[in-house]
Structures are given as C-alpha cells and as structure tokens.
Amino acid sequence: MSEKYNSSSAEHGELQRSLSNRHLQLIAIGGAIGTGLFMGSGKTISLAGPSILVIYMIIGFMVFLVMRALGELLLSNLQYKSFIDFATDLIGPWAGYFVGWTYWLCWITIGIADLSAIIYYLQFFNNGLPFSPEEGVMISVAAIVFIMGLNLVTVKLFGEMEFWFALVKIIAIVVLIAVGLWMVFTGFTSDAGTVASFSHIWSHGGIFPTGAMGFLAGFQIAIFAFVGVELVGTTAAETKDPEKNLPKAVNSIPIRIIIFYVLALLIVMSVTPWNQIDPNISPFVNLFSQAGIAAAAIIMNLVVLSSVMSSMNSGVFSTSRMLFGLSREEQAPLAFGRLNRRAVPANALYFSAVCLLLGAALQYFVPDTVRAFTLATTLSTILFICVWIIIIWSYIVYYKTRPELHAKSTFKLPGGLVTCWIVIVFFLSMIVVLALEDDTRQALMVSPIWFILLVIGYFGFYKQKHK
C-alpha cells in the first residue's frame, strides 16, 4: 500500500495481499516449529521417552487434517479472510464470535508464555541467575515494544521479519541434525562415557519405557509445539495468489513435521539416552555443548530466543487480524476495524499490546518461569483445540450444505466426514489427557471462566446491540 493511502480510506479499507509465496512458506514453517519444540521437548522426553516420536507423528497428522479442511474452506470462497468469516457464514454469528475472540486469547496466552520463555533463556546471559520480578517486567515490556514496532510498519515487513526468524530456526535444526549424525557415525563418547548410537532409542526400556500413562502425559506438552500452524490461514487475506500458494504451504506440513520434530528428536535421543536428558535444559543446547563446539551454548540460546521472538511476532500479527475481522462483523469495537495509512489495523495492535503488558504481571505472581510457562501453554493448548474443532465443525456444515462447492474443489480434505469425526474425537480426548497431571489440570480448571465471559459478551452485548 502506498504512503498516499489517506486516513479516510484507511478507516474502511481492506487488508492488502502483500505476502509472497516465500513469506507464506516460511510463516508456515515458523508456525510448525514452535517454542514448545525448543523449550518443552526436554520435559516431554522425560515423560514419554522415545515414544515422543510416535506422539509427534500422531499430533502432526491430525493437525495436517485440520489444515486441509481449513485450506478447502478458505479456497471455496476467496471472500473468506480467516476462520471468523467461514465460521460465521456456515455455523452462525455465535461461532464467528467464539472462534475469533478465543483465537485472540490463544495468542495472548502464547505471548505471555513467550515472555516467560524470553526471561528464562536470558538467564543464561545473567550467569544463570534468575531475574528479579521487576527486571522480568522490564524485559517483558522491552520485548512487547520491539514486536509492536515491527508489526506497525507494514504487512510486508512482518512477512520479511518472520521469514528471517523462521530461517534461523530451520538452519539451527538442520545443523543440529548434521552434528548429531556426525556424532553417531563417529561413535562420539560423552563425558559420562555414553557412546552416541541409534540403539539408545530402544535399548533403555524400549519405545514405550514409561508405559501408557507416560505416553499419554507426553501429549500434554507436545501438542503445544504445534499451535500456530494454522497461522497460514490467518495470513490468507494478505497472500498473493492464494489458490496456488496456500495448498503448497499446507501440503508441505507433514514433511516439516518429520524433519523438524521426528528426525531432530531422534538424533537428540541417539546422542544422549532419553533417561539422561535433563527436563529443565533444552536438549538442543545440550547436544551442541556435548559436541564441544565453541560458543555452542551462546549460539543455541540466541537461536531459541529468536524462535520465541518469532512466536511473539506471529502472535501479535494474528491477534490484530482477529480483532480486525471481529470488528468488521460488528462483534468487536469498530475502532479495531480501522487501518492506518500502511494498511495495518493499528488500534487492534495497541489493544493486544496492552493485554500482553497486563500478562507481564504474571512474573510477579508466578516468579517460577517454568511453572508460568506451563500454565500459559496449557491454557493456550485448550483454546487452540477449541478453535481446531470449530474449523472441523465448519467443514462438516460446508460439506453437507454446499455440496456443489465441495465437488468442484481442487483441494479436498481426504476422507471427508469420516476424517472430521476422527479429528474431533482425537482432540476431545486430548482435553481429557490434560486432566491427568497436576500442573496442566490447574489451567484446565481455569479455562471455563473464559467461556463464561464469552457467553456474557455474546448475549449481553452483541445480541442486545443487534436486536
């Protein structure tokens, strides 16, 4: 959008298709490589052992099916800018209201989790010493202001920054895989006397060493690693040639999951047996440190920090687009639907930033950054599951009521309705799994408060306004 974009047209303007295929592909990869992989994988391995590889493949496959449904829906009507639009159109205004505001909160809670992760990883540069609550809040404010600055300029700058953030993550994982393979094939021996070998995957209690309960517990953190993969759908309204670029980005998700999750963690557990991995230290940092690579810990901590900043960057972008869409549907204040002269929903960005700043207060109430991270990530996981189920529900309605659109679609969800019900049952079972552990159960018990607030908001404000 040119700088001549005046304020009056900006108020009623539309989002611009400024993101290229290059941006979309890397945003999709960045969404698939979440903070959960870098920060949460150590704890997940300690809970599930090598079965974590099976867990990632199962979750990855289910998320891929959600993305195929999302892709078919968005391409069935290019007037759909995000899942707010098709949920409103296919299910009803309440569904658009529910999914829009819930997705907004999803990314706010992820942003709060990311603030905890930033503080946690910056401790490395503070001689490993924890920051005071005041210092934690200052770091949080600085991170929010930086990300806000990136998002306020232009959509293209967001895409460009996310491109480089994602590229850093990809290079780090590819290098980790290469270094790990070198360690295995050269018979590398650690300081503890452990020789790197693929046999570690099955020789320390088998593939399922912690039994069924350990296997189920592994899903709790692993599922968080995938949140954000649907960001491709959020960017659809600002993507050039969506009919060509969206299917490409969605179809490549399985390959990314195999490379970035399964292969990377296979290498990690081949170098260090799963029962020797410290759940409180990123296994990625640990592997490079063992390899004796100079400044490995510094480099990996910087990579992980860039990954967290990437997640926050995506989150702030996403929250602003959700509020923009809700405003256009008259389900949020009209101010959120106004664009600035650079075609960015600035008011929506400011509101999300204020909410993130309030979230920074979590550092006072829960100074244990790992516990704060677990609480925030579990809540966001519950909310994301609700969003994914609404996407599948929308698809079921579309499949039944718009058969002519489904028939001519060139990007169909494999399996149709049968696939939809399998995905719904799987994600509902994941909510049950979250009740198994104390730390995730706390967030599960808090989550109904949000749904009560949504019901009050919908019937108390939206319905009253439209009577």
Helices and strands as residue ranges (DSSP letters): H 7-12, H 21-32, H 35-35, I 36-40, H 41-48, G 49-51, H 52-76, H 83-90, H 93-122, G 123-126, H 133-153, H 155-185, G 198-201, H 211-222, G 223-226, H 231-234, G 235-238, H 242-251, H 253-257, I 258-263, H 264-271, G 274-276, H 283-290, H 296-328, G 334-337, H 346-359, H 362-365, H 369-401, H 403-408, H 416-433, H 438-446, H 448-457, I 458-462, H 463-465
